[in-house]
Amino acid sequence: MSVLTDAQAMHDDLVRLRRDLHREPEVGLKLPRTQEKVLNALAGLPLEITTGTALSSVTGVLRGGRPGPTVLLRADMDGLPVTETTGVDYASQTGTTMHACGHDLHTAALVGAAHLLGARREEIAGNVVLMFQPGEEGYHGARYMIEEGVLDASGERAVAAYGIHVTSAVLPRGWWTTRRGPMMAAADVLRVTVKGAGGHASAPHRAKDPIPVACEMVTALQTLVTRKFDVFDPVVVTVGQFHAGTRDNVIPDDAAFEATIRSFSEWAHARVKDEVVRLVRGVAEAHGLGVEVDYADGYPVTVNHDAETDFTAKVIEETSENFLWAPYPITGAEDFSYVLNAVPGTFALLSACPPELDPGTAAYNHSPEAVFDDAVLPDAAAVLANLALSRLAAS
């Protein structure tokens, strides 16, 4: 039977696992209950299992019946600090955390791929590393797993790596997409505190008002984006927090804001830090105020390798048929970028938007109302397994 047919026969088991994970989401690097569920789901398979030290990761190595290279398949496992409002009967039982980004589907799909590959172990020429990763949502879990040796878990460096991500909107259910080159953005954080001198609001000339200076910085950052960076190599700067003052008639000592900064090339990622820091310091100096600037590097640009992406598109089309090329990158960020910086590979998206919802208006990933359709699990498991089988067969 085909890999997809076998995956479809596993549908109920995959749904059961996904919903068990969904009921008990965990956040960050330490996911003990999630790790236990994954270990139980992998029990009995011909895998060499190791767990992480700095994080509750699970790494499985499947050694094929014949020698060959190693490929890596990855699933992230963590949830988000979001209070679920979907009303589904398997909703989060924690009250404060939720699998709002679909990582429970990723985990179940990779478990499914492990079973599909385990049943075909003797025909595999090479090894498959199964990377079950905590801490994708801002905790740099992939970087920790790389430091602990996941890329070399089979005894040699993986020659290719593949990851997938579900979406709850945008495309109809079951459609896949990816692109060559930049797939997702780098994401950094800018934190600025303008240091003024407080006073009475009726006499601003006797104070050093930090609020208009901070406001000028916010608008100047938008001008910087359009005047310092190529429109075809874009940068996005969005101020998401602004804090200042306590009353209408009091000038505060300080004003602070935080921004997310997105970029899509290594050149722009490297340059934007210098430009942004120079700008906010210059504005503060022009007004005679002090400023504290903290620029925190986040995830790098997620860059798909051309040959591996063409190969991935071919495998998806042969497995599920529903594929289209993404015309531009996704502005979200991904720590699978750390893997792709070290190993050629591809990151692809799969829509899990329920068919009764309009993909154009459905709640998107990270929303407390985001709903993902379990029906995509067999396709996801089959594509992951076929990526490993086809890549090793071609080596």
C-alpha positions as CSV (number, residue, x, y, z in Angstrom):
1,M,0.0,0.0,0.0
2,S,1.1,3.6,-0.5
3,V,2.4,5.8,2.3
4,L,-0.7,8.0,2.1
5,T,-3.0,5.0,2.3
6,D,-1.2,3.8,5.4
7,A,-1.4,7.3,6.9
8,Q,-5.1,7.5,6.3
9,A,-5.5,4.2,8.1
10,M,-3.8,5.9,11.1
11,H,-6.3,8.8,11.1
12,D,-8.1,8.0,14.3
13,D,-4.9,7.4,16.3
14,L,-3.4,10.6,15.0
15,V,-6.5,12.6,16.0
16,R,-6.6,11.0,19.4
17,L,-2.9,12.0,20.0
18,R,-3.4,15.5,18.7
19,R,-6.4,16.1,20.9
20,D,-4.7,14.7,24.0
21,L,-1.9,17.2,23.3
22,H,-4.3,20.0,22.7
23,R,-6.0,19.5,26.1
24,E,-2.7,19.9,28.0
25,P,-0.6,22.5,26.2
26,E,2.7,23.6,27.8
27,V,4.8,26.7,27.2
28,G,8.5,27.2,26.8
29,L,11.4,24.8,27.0
30,K,10.1,22.4,29.7
31,L,7.2,20.3,28.5
32,P,7.2,17.2,30.7
33,R,3.6,16.1,29.9
34,T,4.0,16.7,26.2
35,Q,7.3,14.8,26.2
36,E,5.7,11.9,28.0
37,K,2.9,11.7,25.5
38,V,5.4,11.7,22.6
39,L,7.5,9.0,24.2
40,N,4.5,6.8,24.7
41,A,3.4,7.3,21.1
42,L,6.8,6.3,19.8
43,A,7.1,3.2,22.1
44,G,7.7,0.0,20.3
45,L,9.2,1.6,17.1
46,P,12.7,0.7,16.0
47,L,14.1,4.1,17.2
48,E,17.1,5.2,19.2
49,I,15.5,7.7,21.6
50,T,17.3,10.4,23.5
51,T,15.9,13.3,25.5
52,G,17.2,16.8,26.1
53,T,19.1,18.3,29.0
54,A,18.4,22.0,28.6
55,L,14.9,21.3,27.4
56,S,12.4,18.5,27.3
57,S,13.1,17.5,23.7
58,V,12.8,14.1,22.1
59,T,15.1,12.9,19.4
60,G,14.6,9.7,17.6
61,V,17.0,8.0,15.2
62,L,15.6,5.5,12.7
63,R,18.4,3.5,11.1
64,G,17.5,2.1,7.8
65,G,18.2,-1.5,6.6
66,R,21.0,-0.3,4.3
67,P,23.7,2.3,4.7
68,G,23.2,5.9,3.5
69,P,23.1,9.5,4.6
70,T,20.8,11.1,7.2
71,V,17.8,13.4,6.8
72,L,16.0,15.2,9.6
73,L,12.3,15.8,10.1
74,R,11.2,18.4,12.7
75,A,8.1,19.1,14.7
76,D,7.7,21.8,17.4
77,M,5.7,20.9,20.5
78,D,5.0,24.0,22.6
79,G,1.9,26.0,23.1
80,L,1.2,29.7,23.8
81,P,0.1,31.7,26.9
82,V,-3.4,32.2,25.3
83,T,-6.8,31.6,26.8
84,E,-8.7,29.4,24.4
85,T,-12.2,30.5,23.3
86,T,-12.9,28.0,20.5
87,G,-15.5,26.0,22.4
88,V,-14.3,22.7,20.9
89,D,-14.9,19.6,23.2
90,Y,-11.1,19.0,23.4
91,A,-10.2,22.6,24.3
92,S,-7.3,23.4,26.6
93,Q,-8.0,22.4,30.2
94,T,-5.3,24.7,31.7
95,G,-7.3,27.9,31.4
96,T,-4.3,30.0,30.5
97,T,-2.4,28.2,27.7
98,M,-3.5,27.0,24.3
99,H,-2.1,25.2,21.2
100,A,-3.1,28.4,19.2
101,C,-0.4,27.8,16.6
102,G,-1.0,24.2,15.6
103,H,2.1,22.7,17.1
104,D,0.0,19.8,18.4
105,L,-0.8,18.9,14.8
106,H,2.9,19.1,13.9
107,T,3.8,16.7,16.8
108,A,1.0,14.2,15.9
109,A,2.1,14.3,12.2
110,L,5.7,13.6,13.0
111,V,4.7,10.7,15.2
112,G,2.6,9.4,12.3
113,A,5.6,9.7,10.0
114,A,7.7,7.8,12.5
115,H,5.3,4.9,12.3
116,L,5.2,5.0,8.5
117,L,9.0,5.0,8.3
118,G,9.4,2.4,11.0
119,A,7.2,0.0,8.9
120,R,9.5,0.6,6.0
121,R,12.8,0.5,7.8
122,E,14.3,-2.3,5.8
123,E,13.9,-0.5,2.5
124,I,15.5,2.7,3.7
125,A,19.1,3.4,2.7
126,G,20.2,5.8,5.4
127,N,18.9,7.3,8.6
128,V,16.1,9.6,9.7
129,V,16.4,11.9,12.7
130,L,13.0,12.8,14.2
131,M,13.3,16.2,16.0
132,F,10.5,16.9,18.5
133,Q,11.3,20.4,19.7
134,P,10.0,22.5,22.6
135,G,10.4,26.2,22.9
136,E,9.7,27.5,19.3
137,E,7.5,30.4,20.5
138,G,10.3,32.8,21.4
139,Y,12.5,30.4,23.4
140,H,15.0,29.4,20.7
141,G,14.4,25.7,21.3
142,A,15.9,24.7,17.9
143,R,19.1,26.4,18.8
144,Y,19.3,24.5,22.1
145,M,18.7,21.2,20.3
146,I,21.4,22.0,17.8
147,E,23.8,22.7,20.7
148,E,22.9,19.3,22.2
149,G,23.7,17.6,18.9
150,V,20.4,16.9,17.1
151,L,21.9,17.6,13.7
152,D,24.5,14.9,14.3
153,A,22.3,12.5,16.3
154,S,22.8,9.6,13.8
155,G,26.6,9.9,14.1
156,E,26.9,12.2,11.0
157,R,25.5,15.5,10.0
158,A,22.1,15.4,8.3
159,V,22.3,16.2,4.6
160,A,18.8,17.7,4.5
161,A,16.1,18.9,6.9
162,Y,12.4,19.4,6.5
163,G,9.8,21.1,8.6
164,I,6.1,21.9,8.2
165,H,3.6,24.4,9.8
166,V,-0.1,24.4,9.7
167,T,-2.2,27.5,9.3
168,S,-5.8,28.0,10.4
169,A,-6.7,30.5,7.6
170,V,-5.6,32.1,4.3
171,L,-5.8,28.9,2.2
172,P,-8.5,26.2,1.9
173,R,-8.0,23.1,3.9
174,G,-5.4,20.6,2.5
175,W,-3.5,23.1,0.4
176,W,0.3,23.3,0.7
177,T,2.6,26.1,-0.1
178,T,6.3,27.0,0.1
179,R,8.8,29.1,-1.9
180,R,12.5,29.2,-2.8
181,G,14.7,31.5,-0.8
182,P,13.4,33.6,2.2
183,M,10.3,31.8,3.5
184,M,9.8,33.6,6.9
185,A,11.2,36.8,8.4
186,A,13.9,37.5,10.9
187,A,12.3,39.0,14.1
188,D,14.1,41.3,16.4
189,V,12.9,43.4,19.4
190,L,13.7,47.1,19.9
191,R,13.2,48.5,23.4
192,V,13.7,52.3,23.9
193,T,13.4,54.4,27.1
194,V,13.6,58.2,26.6
195,K,15.0,59.9,29.7
196,G,13.6,63.3,30.3
197,A,12.9,65.5,33.4
198,G,9.3,65.7,34.7
199,G,7.4,68.8,35.5
200,H,4.0,70.5,35.4
201,A,2.2,70.1,32.1
202,S,1.2,73.8,32.1
203,A,4.9,74.8,31.9
204,P,6.6,72.3,29.5
205,H,9.5,74.7,28.9
206,R,10.6,74.1,32.6
207,A,10.7,70.3,32.0
208,K,12.3,67.9,29.5
209,D,9.2,66.2,28.1
210,P,10.1,62.7,26.9
211,I,6.7,62.0,25.3
212,P,7.0,64.1,22.1
213,V,10.5,62.9,21.6
214,A,9.5,59.3,21.9
215,C,6.6,60.0,19.5
216,E,9.0,61.5,17.0
217,M,11.1,58.4,17.2
218,V,8.1,56.2,16.4
219,T,7.2,58.2,13.2
220,A,10.9,58.6,12.2
221,L,11.3,54.8,12.3
222,Q,8.6,54.5,9.7
223,T,10.4,57.0,7.5
224,L,13.6,55.2,8.0
225,V,12.1,52.0,6.6
226,T,11.1,53.6,3.3
227,R,14.2,55.7,2.9
228,K,17.0,53.3,4.0
229,F,15.7,50.0,2.7
230,D,14.9,48.7,-0.8
231,V,11.1,48.1,-1.2
232,F,12.0,44.8,-2.8
233,D,14.1,43.8,0.3
234,P,11.6,45.0,2.8
235,V,11.8,45.8,6.5
236,V,8.8,46.1,8.8
237,V,8.9,48.1,12.1
238,T,5.8,48.0,14.3
239,V,5.6,49.6,17.7
240,G,3.5,47.4,19.8
241,Q,3.9,49.0,23.2
242,F,4.1,52.7,24.3
243,H,4.1,53.7,28.0
244,A,4.4,57.1,29.5
245,G,2.8,59.3,32.2
246,T,0.3,58.9,34.9
247,R,-2.0,62.0,34.6
248,D,-3.0,64.7,32.1
249,N,-1.2,67.5,33.9
250,V,2.1,65.8,34.8
251,I,5.1,65.6,32.5
252,P,6.8,62.2,33.3
253,D,10.5,61.6,33.6
254,D,10.5,58.8,31.1
255,A,8.7,57.4,28.0
256,A,9.2,53.9,26.7
257,F,8.2,51.9,23.7
258,E,8.9,48.5,22.2
259,A,8.8,47.4,18.6
260,T,9.1,44.3,16.5
261,I,11.5,44.5,13.6
262,R,11.1,42.1,10.7
263,S,13.5,41.6,7.7
264,F,13.9,39.1,4.9
265,S,17.6,39.0,4.0
266,E,20.8,38.7,5.9
267,W,21.9,42.1,4.5
268,A,18.8,43.9,5.8
269,H,18.9,42.0,9.1
270,A,22.5,43.1,9.7
271,R,21.9,46.7,8.7
272,V,18.6,47.5,10.4
273,K,20.1,47.2,13.9
274,D,22.7,49.9,13.2
275,E,20.2,52.2,11.5
276,V,17.5,51.9,14.1
277,V,19.9,52.5,17.1
278,R,21.6,55.4,15.3
279,L,18.2,57.0,14.6
280,V,16.7,56.9,18.1
281,R,20.0,58.1,19.7
282,G,20.1,61.0,17.2
283,V,16.6,62.1,17.9
284,A,17.2,62.0,21.6
285,E,20.4,64.0,21.2
286,A,18.7,66.6,19.0
287,H,16.3,67.3,21.8
288,G,18.9,67.2,24.6
289,L,17.4,64.1,26.2
290,G,19.0,60.9,27.2
291,V,18.0,57.5,25.8
292,E,18.5,53.8,26.7
293,V,18.3,51.5,23.7
294,D,18.2,47.7,23.9
295,Y,18.2,45.9,20.5
296,A,17.6,42.1,21.0
297,D,18.4,39.8,18.1
298,G,15.6,37.3,17.6
299,Y,15.2,34.5,15.1
300,P,17.2,34.7,11.8
301,V,15.6,34.7,8.4
302,T,14.1,31.3,7.5
303,V,15.7,30.6,4.1
304,N,14.6,27.6,2.0
305,H,17.3,26.1,-0.2
306,D,16.4,26.1,-3.9
307,A,17.1,22.4,-4.8
308,E,15.5,21.1,-1.6
309,T,12.4,23.3,-2.2
310,D,11.9,22.1,-5.7
311,F,12.3,18.5,-4.4
312,T,9.8,19.3,-1.6
313,A,7.2,20.7,-4.0
314,K,7.5,17.5,-6.1
315,V,7.0,15.2,-3.1
316,I,4.0,17.2,-2.0
317,E,2.4,17.2,-5.5
318,E,3.0,13.4,-5.7
319,T,1.5,12.8,-2.3
320,S,-1.5,15.2,-2.0
321,E,-1.7,17.1,-5.3
322,N,-2.9,20.3,-3.6
323,F,0.2,22.6,-3.9
324,L,0.9,26.2,-5.0
325,W,4.0,28.3,-4.9
326,A,4.0,31.1,-2.3
327,P,4.5,34.4,-4.1
328,Y,6.2,36.2,-1.2
329,P,7.6,35.3,2.3
330,I,5.5,35.1,5.5
331,T,6.2,37.9,7.9
332,G,6.1,35.6,10.9
333,A,9.4,34.2,12.2
334,E,10.5,30.6,12.9
335,D,13.3,29.0,14.8
336,F,13.6,26.3,12.2
337,S,15.8,29.0,10.7
338,Y,18.6,27.8,12.9
339,V,18.4,24.4,11.3
340,L,18.3,25.7,7.8
341,N,21.3,27.9,8.5
342,A,23.2,24.7,9.2
343,V,21.6,22.1,6.9
344,P,20.0,22.5,3.4
345,G,16.3,22.0,3.6
346,T,12.8,23.5,3.3
347,F,10.0,24.8,5.5
348,A,6.5,24.4,4.0
349,L,3.0,25.4,5.1
350,L,-0.2,23.4,5.1
351,S,-3.7,24.9,5.6
352,A,-5.8,23.2,8.3
353,C,-8.6,25.7,7.9
354,P,-12.0,23.9,8.6
355,P,-14.0,23.7,5.4
356,E,-17.0,25.4,7.0
357,L,-15.0,28.5,7.5
358,D,-13.9,31.2,5.0
359,P,-10.1,31.0,4.8
360,G,-10.1,34.8,4.2
361,T,-11.8,35.6,7.5
362,A,-11.1,32.6,9.7
363,A,-9.2,33.3,13.0
364,Y,-5.5,33.1,12.3
365,N,-2.7,31.4,14.2
366,H,-2.1,32.7,17.7
367,S,-5.8,33.8,18.0
368,P,-7.7,32.4,21.0
369,E,-10.4,31.4,18.4
370,A,-8.0,29.6,16.0
371,V,-9.3,26.2,15.0
372,F,-7.4,23.6,13.1
373,D,-8.9,20.7,11.2
374,D,-7.6,17.2,12.2
375,A,-8.4,15.9,8.7
376,V,-5.0,17.2,7.4
377,L,-3.1,14.9,9.8
378,P,-2.7,11.9,7.4
379,D,-1.5,14.2,4.6
380,A,1.0,15.8,6.9
381,A,2.3,12.5,8.1
382,A,2.5,11.1,4.6
383,V,4.4,14.1,3.2
384,L,6.9,14.0,6.0
385,A,7.5,10.3,5.6
386,N,7.8,10.7,1.8
387,L,10.3,13.5,2.1
388,A,12.6,11.2,4.0
389,L,12.0,8.2,1.9
390,S,12.4,10.0,-1.4
391,R,15.4,12.1,-0.3
392,L,17.3,9.0,0.9
393,A,16.3,7.0,-2.2
394,A,17.8,9.7,-4.4
395,S,21.1,9.9,-2.5
